[in-house]
Amino acid sequence: MTHSCPSCDGKGRIEYGRSGQSIVCYLCDGAGQVTKQVLVRVERGRELSRLRVNAGVSLRELAKQARINPTVLTDVEHGRAEASAHVTAAYARFGTR
């Protein structure tokens, strides 16, 4: 279950684990301010997502081709995680078809 983060005016999301315990917002880390580094990570993820979608490749298909867990790609595309060199290479490979 996710809810808008009240600390950063709803820009981020707070996720709740199975036990109902909240996990801190991935954008503001509970501080209420989103850093430039996080904004860059989110924009980079959005761009990678656009690249994949424009190429007509599903997230699962890309994950299978690159032998990467689809959850990792989802986290990168949503700005929750940095793209490793392996992940970046996966997007670059199909983006140049």
Secondary structure, 3 states (H helix, E strand, C coil): CEEECCCCCCCCEEEECCCCCEECCCCCCCCCCCCHHHHHHHHHHHHHHHHHHHCCCCHHHHHHHHCCCHHHHHHHHCCCCCCCHHHHHHHHHHHCC
